[in-house]
Amino acid sequence: MDSMRGQGGIQMLLTAEQEAQQIVSAARNVKMTRLRQAKEEAEMEVANYRSHLEAEYKMTLSETSGSSDSTEKRLEIETDEKIQRLKKAASEVSPDVIAMLMKHITTIKT
């Protein structure tokens, strides 16, 4: 009878071990599933962040190139204004310079 009880005890231990293995296996499967989900979520988040940064970059690039066109036009206008001021100043001083040159050329030093 003791051998029957011993076999019954062994059988209970084997059954308990199989149940424990099933529980551990199920936990591993749940863990792996959750890891896959977390990886997919992280990849989606990275893709969204990347597209957001690319959109910001393109917007900044378009603003910058647009402002370079306006900067070019502004510089062109400023340059034209400076040229006009220099021409005006030269035309105002021109008679005096001509008179001074004529005086030095026609004056004879002895």
Distance bins in CASP14 RR format, pairs under 12 A and 6 or more apart:
PFRMAT RR
TARGET T0000
AUTHOR 0000-0000-0000
RMODE 2
METHOD distances of the structure
MODEL  1
1 7 0 0 0 0 0 1 0 0 0 0 0
1 8 0 0 0 0 0 1 0 0 0 0 0
2 8 0 0 0 0 0 1 0 0 0 0 0
2 9 0 0 0 0 0 1 0 0 0 0 0
3 9 0 0 0 0 0 1 0 0 0 0 0
3 10 0 0 0 0 0 1 0 0 0 0 0
4 10 0 0 0 0 0 1 0 0 0 0 0
4 11 0 0 0 0 0 1 0 0 0 0 0
5 11 0 0 0 0 0 1 0 0 0 0 0
5 12 0 0 0 0 0 1 0 0 0 0 0
6 12 0 0 0 0 1 0 0 0 0 0 0
6 13 0 0 0 0 1 0 0 0 0 0 0
6 14 0 0 0 0 0 1 0 0 0 0 0
7 13 0 0 0 0 0 1 0 0 0 0 0
7 14 0 0 0 0 0 1 0 0 0 0 0
8 14 0 0 0 0 1 0 0 0 0 0 0
8 15 0 0 0 0 1 0 0 0 0 0 0
8 16 0 0 0 0 0 1 0 0 0 0 0
9 15 0 0 0 0 1 0 0 0 0 0 0
9 16 0 0 0 0 1 0 0 0 0 0 0
9 17 0 0 0 0 0 1 0 0 0 0 0
10 16 0 0 0 0 0 1 0 0 0 0 0
10 17 0 0 0 0 0 1 0 0 0 0 0
11 17 0 0 0 0 0 1 0 0 0 0 0
11 18 0 0 0 0 0 1 0 0 0 0 0
12 18 0 0 0 0 0 1 0 0 0 0 0
12 19 0 0 0 0 0 1 0 0 0 0 0
13 19 0 0 0 0 0 1 0 0 0 0 0
13 20 0 0 0 0 0 1 0 0 0 0 0
14 20 0 0 0 0 0 1 0 0 0 0 0
14 21 0 0 0 0 0 1 0 0 0 0 0
15 21 0 0 0 0 0 1 0 0 0 0 0
15 22 0 0 0 0 0 1 0 0 0 0 0
16 22 0 0 0 0 0 1 0 0 0 0 0
16 23 0 0 0 0 0 1 0 0 0 0 0
17 23 0 0 0 0 0 1 0 0 0 0 0
17 24 0 0 0 0 0 1 0 0 0 0 0
18 24 0 0 0 0 0 1 0 0 0 0 0
18 25 0 0 0 0 0 1 0 0 0 0 0
19 25 0 0 0 0 0 1 0 0 0 0 0
19 26 0 0 0 0 0 1 0 0 0 0 0
20 26 0 0 0 0 0 1 0 0 0 0 0
20 27 0 0 0 0 0 1 0 0 0 0 0
21 27 0 0 0 0 0 1 0 0 0 0 0
21 28 0 0 0 0 0 1 0 0 0 0 0
22 28 0 0 0 0 0 1 0 0 0 0 0
22 29 0 0 0 0 0 1 0 0 0 0 0
23 29 0 0 0 0 0 1 0 0 0 0 0
23 30 0 0 0 0 0 1 0 0 0 0 0
24 30 0 0 0 0 0 1 0 0 0 0 0
24 31 0 0 0 0 0 1 0 0 0 0 0
25 31 0 0 0 0 0 1 0 0 0 0 0
25 32 0 0 0 0 0 1 0 0 0 0 0
26 32 0 0 0 0 0 1 0 0 0 0 0
26 33 0 0 0 0 0 1 0 0 0 0 0
27 33 0 0 0 0 0 1 0 0 0 0 0
27 34 0 0 0 0 0 1 0 0 0 0 0
28 34 0 0 0 0 0 1 0 0 0 0 0
28 35 0 0 0 0 0 1 0 0 0 0 0
29 35 0 0 0 0 0 1 0 0 0 0 0
29 36 0 0 0 0 0 1 0 0 0 0 0
30 36 0 0 0 0 0 1 0 0 0 0 0
30 37 0 0 0 0 0 1 0 0 0 0 0
31 37 0 0 0 0 0 1 0 0 0 0 0
31 38 0 0 0 0 0 1 0 0 0 0 0
32 38 0 0 0 0 0 1 0 0 0 0 0
32 39 0 0 0 0 0 1 0 0 0 0 0
33 39 0 0 0 0 0 1 0 0 0 0 0
33 40 0 0 0 0 0 1 0 0 0 0 0
34 40 0 0 0 0 0 1 0 0 0 0 0
34 41 0 0 0 0 0 1 0 0 0 0 0
35 41 0 0 0 0 0 1 0 0 0 0 0
35 42 0 0 0 0 0 1 0 0 0 0 0
36 42 0 0 0 0 0 1 0 0 0 0 0
36 43 0 0 0 0 0 1 0 0 0 0 0
37 43 0 0 0 0 0 1 0 0 0 0 0
37 44 0 0 0 0 0 1 0 0 0 0 0
38 44 0 0 0 0 0 1 0 0 0 0 0
38 45 0 0 0 0 0 1 0 0 0 0 0
39 45 0 0 0 0 0 1 0 0 0 0 0
39 46 0 0 0 0 0 1 0 0 0 0 0
40 46 0 0 0 0 0 1 0 0 0 0 0
40 47 0 0 0 0 0 1 0 0 0 0 0
41 47 0 0 0 0 0 1 0 0 0 0 0
41 48 0 0 0 0 0 1 0 0 0 0 0
42 48 0 0 0 0 0 1 0 0 0 0 0
42 49 0 0 0 0 0 1 0 0 0 0 0
43 49 0 0 0 0 0 1 0 0 0 0 0
43 50 0 0 0 0 0 1 0 0 0 0 0
44 50 0 0 0 0 0 1 0 0 0 0 0
44 51 0 0 0 0 0 1 0 0 0 0 0
45 51 0 0 0 0 0 1 0 0 0 0 0
45 52 0 0 0 0 0 1 0 0 0 0 0
46 52 0 0 0 0 0 1 0 0 0 0 0
46 53 0 0 0 0 0 1 0 0 0 0 0
47 53 0 0 0 0 0 1 0 0 0 0 0
47 54 0 0 0 0 0 1 0 0 0 0 0
48 54 0 0 0 0 0 1 0 0 0 0 0
48 55 0 0 0 0 0 1 0 0 0 0 0
49 55 0 0 0 0 0 1 0 0 0 0 0
49 56 0 0 0 0 0 1 0 0 0 0 0
50 56 0 0 0 0 0 1 0 0 0 0 0
50 57 0 0 0 0 0 1 0 0 0 0 0
51 57 0 0 0 0 0 1 0 0 0 0 0
51 58 0 0 0 0 0 1 0 0 0 0 0
52 58 0 0 0 0 0 1 0 0 0 0 0
52 59 0 0 0 0 0 1 0 0 0 0 0
53 59 0 0 0 0 0 1 0 0 0 0 0
53 60 0 0 0 0 0 1 0 0 0 0 0
54 60 0 0 0 0 0 1 0 0 0 0 0
54 61 0 0 0 0 0 1 0 0 0 0 0
55 61 0 0 0 0 0 1 0 0 0 0 0
55 62 0 0 0 0 0 1 0 0 0 0 0
56 62 0 0 0 0 0 1 0 0 0 0 0
56 63 0 0 0 0 0 1 0 0 0 0 0
57 63 0 0 0 0 0 1 0 0 0 0 0
57 64 0 0 0 0 0 1 0 0 0 0 0
58 64 0 0 0 0 0 1 0 0 0 0 0
58 65 0 0 0 0 0 1 0 0 0 0 0
59 65 0 0 0 0 0 1 0 0 0 0 0
59 66 0 0 0 0 0 1 0 0 0 0 0
60 66 0 0 0 0 0 1 0 0 0 0 0
60 67 0 0 0 0 0 1 0 0 0 0 0
61 67 0 0 0 0 0 1 0 0 0 0 0
61 68 0 0 0 0 0 1 0 0 0 0 0
62 68 0 0 0 0 0 1 0 0 0 0 0
62 69 0 0 0 0 0 1 0 0 0 0 0
63 69 0 0 0 0 0 1 0 0 0 0 0
63 70 0 0 0 0 0 1 0 0 0 0 0
64 70 0 0 0 0 0 1 0 0 0 0 0
64 71 0 0 0 0 1 0 0 0 0 0 0
65 71 0 0 0 0 0 1 0 0 0 0 0
65 72 0 0 0 0 0 1 0 0 0 0 0
66 72 0 0 0 0 1 0 0 0 0 0 0
66 73 0 0 0 0 0 1 0 0 0 0 0
67 73 0 0 0 0 0 1 0 0 0 0 0
67 74 0 0 0 0 1 0 0 0 0 0 0
68 74 0 0 0 0 0 1 0 0 0 0 0
68 75 0 0 0 0 0 1 0 0 0 0 0
69 75 0 0 0 0 0 1 0 0 0 0 0
69 76 0 0 0 0 0 1 0 0 0 0 0
70 76 0 0 0 0 0 1 0 0 0 0 0
70 77 0 0 0 0 0 1 0 0 0 0 0
71 77 0 0 0 0 0 1 0 0 0 0 0
71 78 0 0 0 0 0 1 0 0 0 0 0
72 78 0 0 0 0 0 1 0 0 0 0 0
72 79 0 0 0 0 0 1 0 0 0 0 0
73 79 0 0 0 0 0 1 0 0 0 0 0
73 80 0 0 0 0 0 1 0 0 0 0 0
74 80 0 0 0 0 0 1 0 0 0 0 0
74 81 0 0 0 0 0 1 0 0 0 0 0
75 81 0 0 0 0 0 1 0 0 0 0 0
75 82 0 0 0 0 0 1 0 0 0 0 0
76 82 0 0 0 0 0 1 0 0 0 0 0
76 83 0 0 0 0 0 1 0 0 0 0 0
77 83 0 0 0 0 0 1 0 0 0 0 0
77 84 0 0 0 0 0 1 0 0 0 0 0
78 84 0 0 0 0 0 1 0 0 0 0 0
78 85 0 0 0 0 0 1 0 0 0 0 0
79 85 0 0 0 0 0 1 0 0 0 0 0
79 86 0 0 0 0 0 1 0 0 0 0 0
80 86 0 0 0 0 0 1 0 0 0 0 0
80 87 0 0 0 0 0 1 0 0 0 0 0
81 87 0 0 0 0 0 1 0 0 0 0 0
81 88 0 0 0 0 0 1 0 0 0 0 0
82 88 0 0 0 0 0 1 0 0 0 0 0
82 89 0 0 0 0 0 1 0 0 0 0 0
83 89 0 0 0 0 0 1 0 0 0 0 0
83 90 0 0 0 0 0 1 0 0 0 0 0
84 90 0 0 0 0 0 1 0 0 0 0 0
84 91 0 0 0 0 0 1 0 0 0 0 0
85 91 0 0 0 0 0 1 0 0 0 0 0
85 92 0 0 0 0 0 1 0 0 0 0 0
86 92 0 0 0 0 0 1 0 0 0 0 0
86 93 0 0 0 0 0 1 0 0 0 0 0
87 93 0 0 0 0 0 1 0 0 0 0 0
87 94 0 0 0 0 0 1 0 0 0 0 0
88 94 0 0 0 0 0 1 0 0 0 0 0
89 96 0 0 0 0 0 1 0 0 0 0 0
89 97 0 0 0 0 0 1 0 0 0 0 0
90 96 0 0 0 0 0 1 0 0 0 0 0
90 97 0 0 0 0 1 0 0 0 0 0 0
90 98 0 0 0 0 0 1 0 0 0 0 0
91 97 0 0 0 0 0 1 0 0 0 0 0
91 98 0 0 0 0 0 1 0 0 0 0 0
93 99 0 0 0 0 0 1 0 0 0 0 0
93 100 0 0 0 0 0 1 0 0 0 0 0
94 100 0 0 0 0 0 1 0 0 0 0 0
94 101 0 0 0 0 0 1 0 0 0 0 0
95 101 0 0 0 0 0 1 0 0 0 0 0
95 102 0 0 0 0 0 1 0 0 0 0 0
96 102 0 0 0 0 0 1 0 0 0 0 0
96 103 0 0 0 0 0 1 0 0 0 0 0
97 103 0 0 0 0 0 1 0 0 0 0 0
97 104 0 0 0 0 0 1 0 0 0 0 0
98 104 0 0 0 0 0 1 0 0 0 0 0
98 105 0 0 0 0 0 1 0 0 0 0 0
99 105 0 0 0 0 0 1 0 0 0 0 0
99 106 0 0 0 0 0 1 0 0 0 0 0
100 106 0 0 0 0 0 1 0 0 0 0 0
100 107 0 0 0 0 0 1 0 0 0 0 0
101 107 0 0 0 0 0 1 0 0 0 0 0
END
